Amino acid sequence: MNQNHILHPASRPVKLVLEDGLELQGWAFGAERPSAGEGVFNTAMAGYPESITDPSYQGQILVLTYPLIGNYGVPGKQRENGLLRFFESDEIHINGLVISDYSFNYSHWNADQSLSDWLTASGVPGIHGIDTRTLTQHLREKGAMLGKILYDEDIPFYDPNQVNLVNEVSTKEIVRYGNGRYKIILVDCGVKNNIIRCLLRRDTEVIRVPWDYDFSTIPHDGLFISNGPGDPKQCLVTIGHLRGAMEGATPIFGICLGNQLMGLAAGGDTYKLKYGHRSHNQPVLQVGTNKAYITSQNHGFALDDESLPGDWEPLFKNLNDGTNEGIRHKSKPFFSSQFHPEASSGPSDTEFLFDEFINNIINS
């Protein structure tokens, strides 16, 4: 347990248990209830409201490596274009939060409540007083593994990768945003709000459909496949619809899980990464150029470059481990990125990919 953190008088002892037997003692904040999920880490220095509401973290226990969390509280729930302005979705998606030092006193012009109160209202437990950097090193060495936050009673481990998480986070009905010139079908596999904002800023009408919806029945100028949680091979219906769309020439753009789904629809294969890419400082190279970008990422699976058929090629690769970071078709206007060009929070130097998507629509 981290001996340098500050305790609140009402803090209750709690422990984090990993499937390899590691037990770490800490102190409770948020909802005081046990919870289980897949333990993963994020190296971002800011942006915990965005990370916690990112649907790609569905079913996971999130370890934040930055040592000071909660100091700026949680923003208010103002909406723009029907979307919460300061969050990536309408709800918390993590199963638990693990941090080093929790700030019981928060201060920010936009703060509406404390992080602990927000977690409590959503039934999500937190644990502080953990040496999260040592824990992250453990997860990097051993790989992402199942974990649980426990009080007095034990609960079983829960593996979110064995269920269709996309079905849990996707919209259940068609939702329309904006009234721009270009009609975009957005297949919602767990879309982040900022993706929709980026599209709306480019003269579009965004038609958000469920992950398993047959979007071929709706006239559109472009097709967008969103990010989302879990194993892409759980989304067989989406893959089938995508395969049909790829027989035509309507522009397609996919992000994160969308990259993996496009690769699977094209005939490629995916695999689970040891501990995933979940940070805001991942260097990515655009294949065939000397252009490198610093990107924001959150995924636990990757597309196998070697499995791509001959009419597809890698578009980006990760400079840390060489894994795939995007693909493109050699003759049709289809491309994707494994990283997040909408990047909230994080760098925004790859947002130009949204412009490329719109240009493909204009030129098609």
C-alpha positions as CSV (number, residue, x, y, z in Angstrom):
1,M,0.0,0.0,0.0
2,N,1.2,3.5,-0.8
3,Q,2.2,5.1,2.5
4,N,2.3,8.6,1.2
5,H,-1.3,9.2,0.3
6,I,-3.8,11.2,2.4
7,L,-6.6,9.4,4.1
8,H,-10.1,10.7,4.6
9,P,-11.3,9.9,8.2
10,A,-14.2,7.8,6.8
11,S,-12.1,5.7,4.4
12,R,-12.7,2.0,4.6
13,P,-10.1,-0.7,4.0
14,V,-10.6,-2.6,0.7
15,K,-8.4,-4.8,-1.4
16,L,-7.7,-5.5,-5.1
17,V,-7.2,-9.2,-6.0
18,L,-5.8,-10.3,-9.3
19,E,-6.3,-13.8,-10.8
20,D,-2.6,-14.6,-10.4
21,G,-3.0,-14.3,-6.6
22,L,-1.6,-10.8,-6.1
23,E,-3.5,-8.9,-3.4
24,L,-3.1,-5.1,-2.8
25,Q,-4.6,-3.3,0.2
26,G,-6.0,0.1,-0.2
27,W,-8.9,2.4,0.9
28,A,-12.4,2.8,-0.5
29,F,-14.0,5.7,-2.3
30,G,-17.0,5.7,-4.6
31,A,-19.6,3.0,-4.2
32,E,-18.7,0.6,-1.4
33,R,-19.6,-2.7,-3.2
34,P,-17.5,-5.5,-4.6
35,S,-16.9,-5.7,-8.3
36,A,-15.0,-7.8,-10.8
37,G,-13.7,-7.3,-14.3
38,E,-10.5,-7.2,-16.5
39,G,-7.7,-5.2,-15.0
40,V,-6.1,-2.7,-17.4
41,F,-4.1,0.4,-17.1
42,N,-4.1,3.9,-18.6
43,T,-1.1,6.3,-18.6
44,A,-3.0,9.5,-19.3
45,M,-2.1,12.5,-17.1
46,A,-5.6,14.0,-17.3
47,G,-9.1,13.2,-18.7
48,Y,-10.5,10.8,-16.1
49,P,-14.1,11.9,-16.8
50,E,-13.5,11.0,-20.5
51,S,-11.8,7.7,-19.8
52,I,-14.4,6.6,-17.3
53,T,-17.3,7.2,-19.7
54,D,-15.5,5.7,-22.7
55,P,-17.6,2.6,-23.7
56,S,-14.4,0.8,-24.8
57,Y,-13.7,0.3,-21.0
58,Q,-17.0,-1.6,-20.5
59,G,-16.5,-4.4,-18.0
60,Q,-13.0,-3.4,-17.0
61,I,-11.2,-2.3,-13.8
62,L,-9.3,0.7,-14.8
63,V,-5.9,1.5,-13.2
64,L,-4.8,5.1,-13.7
65,T,-1.0,5.6,-13.4
66,Y,-1.1,9.3,-12.9
67,P,-0.8,9.7,-9.1
68,L,-3.2,12.5,-8.5
69,I,-6.9,11.9,-9.4
70,G,-10.0,13.7,-8.4
71,N,-8.4,17.2,-8.0
72,Y,-10.7,18.9,-10.6
73,G,-13.9,17.0,-9.7
74,V,-16.4,16.1,-12.4
75,P,-17.9,18.5,-14.9
76,G,-21.6,19.4,-15.2
77,K,-24.1,17.6,-17.5
78,Q,-24.5,20.3,-20.2
79,R,-25.5,19.1,-23.6
80,E,-24.7,20.2,-27.2
81,N,-26.3,18.6,-30.2
82,G,-27.9,16.1,-27.8
83,L,-24.5,15.0,-26.5
84,L,-23.0,15.5,-23.0
85,R,-20.4,18.2,-23.6
86,F,-17.7,17.0,-21.2
87,F,-18.1,13.2,-21.4
88,E,-17.7,10.5,-24.0
89,S,-21.1,8.8,-23.3
90,D,-24.1,9.2,-21.0
91,E,-22.8,6.8,-18.3
92,I,-19.8,5.3,-16.5
93,H,-18.6,2.1,-18.2
94,I,-15.8,0.8,-15.9
95,N,-16.5,-1.8,-13.3
96,G,-14.0,-0.3,-10.9
97,L,-11.3,2.4,-10.5
98,V,-7.8,1.9,-9.0
99,I,-5.7,5.0,-8.2
100,S,-2.7,6.1,-6.1
101,D,-3.8,9.3,-4.4
102,Y,-7.4,10.6,-4.3
103,S,-8.1,14.3,-3.9
104,F,-11.0,14.6,-1.4
105,N,-11.0,18.4,-2.0
106,Y,-11.6,19.3,-5.7
107,S,-11.5,22.7,-7.4
108,H,-12.4,23.7,-10.9
109,W,-14.6,26.3,-12.5
110,N,-16.6,23.6,-14.2
111,A,-16.8,21.1,-11.4
112,D,-20.3,19.9,-10.5
113,Q,-19.5,17.1,-8.0
114,S,-16.6,15.1,-6.7
115,L,-15.3,12.0,-8.4
116,S,-16.3,9.8,-5.4
117,D,-19.9,11.1,-5.4
118,W,-20.2,10.4,-9.1
119,L,-18.9,6.9,-8.8
120,T,-21.2,6.3,-5.8
121,A,-24.3,7.5,-7.8
122,S,-23.4,5.0,-10.5
123,G,-22.6,2.1,-8.2
124,V,-19.0,1.9,-9.2
125,P,-16.3,1.2,-6.5
126,G,-12.9,2.9,-6.3
127,I,-9.8,2.0,-4.4
128,H,-7.0,4.5,-3.6
129,G,-3.7,4.1,-1.7
130,I,-2.4,1.7,-4.4
131,D,1.1,1.9,-5.9
132,T,-0.3,2.1,-9.4
133,R,3.0,2.4,-11.2
134,T,4.2,-0.9,-9.6
135,L,0.8,-2.4,-10.4
136,T,1.2,-1.3,-14.0
137,Q,4.6,-2.9,-14.3
138,H,3.1,-6.1,-13.0
139,L,0.3,-5.9,-15.7
140,R,2.9,-5.2,-18.4
141,E,5.0,-8.2,-17.3
142,K,2.1,-10.7,-16.8
143,G,-0.4,-9.2,-19.2
144,A,-3.9,-7.9,-18.7
145,M,-5.7,-10.1,-16.2
146,L,-9.0,-10.5,-14.3
147,G,-9.3,-8.7,-11.0
148,K,-11.8,-7.9,-8.3
149,I,-12.3,-5.2,-5.7
150,L,-13.3,-6.8,-2.4
151,Y,-14.6,-5.7,1.0
152,D,-15.8,-8.5,3.4
153,E,-17.2,-11.1,1.1
154,D,-15.6,-12.8,-1.9
155,I,-17.1,-12.8,-5.5
156,P,-16.1,-14.8,-8.6
157,F,-13.9,-13.3,-11.3
158,Y,-15.6,-12.0,-14.4
159,D,-14.1,-12.1,-17.9
160,P,-15.8,-9.4,-20.1
161,N,-14.1,-10.7,-23.2
162,Q,-16.4,-13.8,-23.1
163,V,-19.5,-11.8,-23.8
164,N,-20.7,-9.5,-26.5
165,L,-19.8,-6.1,-24.8
166,V,-20.7,-4.2,-28.0
167,N,-24.3,-5.3,-27.6
168,E,-24.3,-3.9,-24.1
169,V,-23.1,-0.4,-25.0
170,S,-24.5,0.2,-28.5
171,T,-27.6,2.3,-29.0
172,K,-30.9,0.4,-29.2
173,E,-32.5,2.8,-31.6
174,I,-31.7,5.0,-34.6
175,V,-30.6,8.5,-33.5
176,R,-30.0,11.4,-35.8
177,Y,-27.6,14.4,-35.2
178,G,-27.2,17.5,-37.3
179,N,-28.6,18.4,-40.7
180,G,-25.5,18.8,-42.8
181,R,-25.0,18.1,-46.5
182,Y,-23.4,14.7,-46.2
183,K,-25.3,11.8,-44.7
184,I,-23.1,9.5,-42.6
185,I,-24.3,6.1,-41.2
186,L,-22.5,5.6,-37.9
187,V,-22.5,2.0,-36.8
188,D,-22.4,2.3,-33.0
189,C,-20.3,-0.3,-31.5
190,G,-19.6,1.9,-28.4
191,V,-19.0,5.3,-30.0
192,K,-17.3,8.1,-28.2
193,N,-19.2,11.4,-28.2
194,N,-16.2,13.3,-29.6
195,I,-16.3,11.2,-32.8
196,I,-19.8,12.4,-33.4
197,R,-18.7,16.0,-32.7
198,C,-15.8,15.7,-35.2
199,L,-18.2,14.5,-37.9
200,L,-20.8,17.2,-37.2
201,R,-18.2,19.9,-37.6
202,R,-17.8,18.8,-41.2
203,D,-21.2,19.6,-42.6
204,T,-22.8,16.2,-41.9
205,E,-25.9,14.6,-40.7
206,V,-25.0,11.6,-38.5
207,I,-27.4,8.7,-38.5
208,R,-26.4,6.5,-35.5
209,V,-27.6,2.9,-35.8
210,P,-27.3,-0.2,-33.5
211,W,-24.2,-2.4,-34.0
212,D,-26.3,-5.2,-35.7
213,Y,-28.5,-2.9,-37.8
214,D,-28.8,-3.5,-41.6
215,F,-27.6,0.0,-42.6
216,S,-27.9,-0.8,-46.3
217,T,-31.6,0.1,-46.1
218,I,-30.7,3.8,-45.3
219,P,-29.4,6.0,-48.1
220,H,-26.0,7.5,-47.1
221,D,-22.9,9.2,-48.5
222,G,-20.4,7.6,-46.1
223,L,-20.2,4.7,-43.7
224,F,-18.4,5.1,-40.3
225,I,-17.6,2.1,-38.0
226,S,-17.0,3.2,-34.4
227,N,-14.8,2.2,-31.5
228,G,-16.1,-0.2,-28.9
229,P,-15.1,-2.8,-26.3
230,G,-14.1,-6.4,-26.3
231,D,-13.3,-9.1,-28.9
232,P,-14.2,-8.0,-32.4
233,K,-15.0,-11.6,-33.3
234,Q,-18.2,-11.2,-31.1
235,C,-19.6,-8.9,-33.8
236,L,-20.3,-11.4,-36.6
237,V,-23.5,-9.6,-37.7
238,T,-21.6,-6.3,-38.1
239,I,-18.8,-8.0,-40.0
240,G,-21.3,-9.5,-42.4
241,H,-23.0,-6.2,-43.1
242,L,-19.5,-4.6,-43.6
243,R,-18.5,-7.3,-46.0
244,G,-21.6,-6.5,-48.1
245,A,-20.8,-2.8,-48.0
246,M,-17.3,-3.4,-49.2
247,E,-18.7,-4.9,-52.4
248,G,-19.7,-1.3,-53.3
249,A,-17.6,1.9,-53.4
250,T,-19.3,4.1,-50.8
251,P,-16.5,5.6,-48.6
252,I,-15.9,3.8,-45.3
253,F,-13.9,5.0,-42.2
254,G,-13.4,2.9,-39.1
255,I,-11.8,3.8,-35.7
256,C,-10.3,1.4,-33.1
257,L,-12.7,-1.6,-33.0
258,G,-13.9,-0.3,-36.4
259,N,-10.4,-0.9,-37.7
260,Q,-10.5,-4.5,-36.5
261,L,-14.0,-5.1,-37.9
262,M,-13.0,-3.8,-41.3
263,G,-10.0,-6.1,-41.3
264,L,-12.1,-9.1,-40.4
265,A,-14.7,-8.2,-43.0
266,A,-11.9,-7.9,-45.6
267,G,-10.7,-11.4,-44.8
268,G,-8.0,-10.7,-42.2
269,D,-7.6,-11.9,-38.6
270,T,-7.3,-10.4,-35.1
271,Y,-5.6,-11.4,-31.9
272,K,-5.5,-10.3,-28.2
273,L,-2.6,-8.1,-27.1
274,K,-0.7,-8.9,-24.0
275,Y,-1.8,-5.8,-22.1
276,G,-3.3,-3.6,-24.8
277,H,-2.6,0.0,-25.8
278,R,-4.2,2.4,-23.4
279,S,-2.5,5.7,-23.3
280,H,-2.2,9.2,-24.8
281,N,1.4,9.0,-26.0
282,Q,1.6,6.1,-28.5
283,P,3.9,6.9,-31.5
284,V,2.4,5.8,-34.9
285,L,4.1,5.9,-38.3
286,Q,2.2,6.4,-41.5
287,V,3.3,3.5,-43.7
288,G,5.3,4.6,-46.8
289,T,6.2,8.0,-45.3
290,N,8.4,9.5,-42.6
291,K,5.4,11.0,-40.9
292,A,4.9,10.0,-37.2
293,Y,2.1,11.0,-34.9
294,I,1.6,10.9,-31.2
295,T,-1.8,9.3,-30.7
296,S,-4.5,8.4,-28.1
297,Q,-5.4,4.7,-27.9
298,N,-7.6,2.3,-26.0
299,H,-7.8,-1.3,-27.3
300,G,-7.0,-4.8,-26.2
301,F,-7.1,-6.5,-29.5
302,A,-5.1,-5.9,-32.8
303,L,-5.4,-6.7,-36.5
304,D,-2.8,-9.1,-38.0
305,D,-1.1,-7.3,-40.9
306,E,0.0,-10.6,-42.4
307,S,-3.5,-11.9,-42.7
308,L,-4.7,-9.0,-44.9
309,P,-5.7,-10.0,-48.5
310,G,-3.8,-8.6,-51.5
311,D,-6.2,-5.7,-52.2
312,W,-5.6,-4.2,-48.7
313,E,-2.5,-2.8,-47.1
314,P,-1.4,-1.3,-43.7
315,L,-1.9,2.4,-43.4
316,F,-0.3,3.0,-39.9
317,K,1.9,1.0,-37.6
318,N,2.8,1.4,-33.9
319,L,6.4,2.5,-33.4
320,N,6.7,0.8,-30.0
321,D,5.8,-2.7,-30.9
322,G,5.1,-2.7,-34.7
323,T,1.5,-3.7,-34.4
324,N,-1.1,-2.6,-36.9
325,E,-2.6,0.9,-36.4
326,G,-4.8,1.2,-39.5
327,I,-5.5,-0.2,-43.0
328,R,-6.7,1.0,-46.4
329,H,-8.0,-0.6,-49.6
330,K,-5.7,-0.2,-52.6
331,S,-8.4,1.0,-55.0
332,K,-11.6,1.8,-53.0
333,P,-12.2,4.7,-50.6
334,F,-12.0,2.5,-47.5
335,F,-9.5,3.2,-44.6
336,S,-9.3,3.0,-40.8
337,S,-7.2,3.9,-37.8
338,Q,-6.6,1.8,-34.7
339,F,-5.9,4.9,-32.7
340,H,-8.3,7.7,-31.9
341,P,-8.0,10.7,-34.2
342,E,-10.8,12.5,-32.3
343,A,-8.5,12.3,-29.3
344,S,-10.4,13.6,-26.3
345,S,-8.5,14.0,-24.1
346,G,-5.2,13.9,-25.9
347,P,-3.3,15.3,-28.9
348,S,-5.4,16.3,-31.9
349,D,-2.8,16.1,-34.7
350,T,-4.6,13.2,-36.4
351,E,-8.0,14.8,-36.7
352,F,-7.2,15.4,-40.4
353,L,-8.4,11.8,-41.0
354,F,-12.0,13.0,-40.6
355,D,-11.2,15.5,-43.4
356,E,-9.9,12.6,-45.5
357,F,-13.1,10.8,-45.0
358,I,-15.2,13.8,-46.1
359,N,-12.9,14.3,-49.1
360,N,-13.5,10.7,-50.1
361,I,-17.2,11.4,-50.0
362,I,-16.9,14.6,-52.1
363,N,-14.8,12.8,-54.7
364,S,-16.7,9.6,-54.9
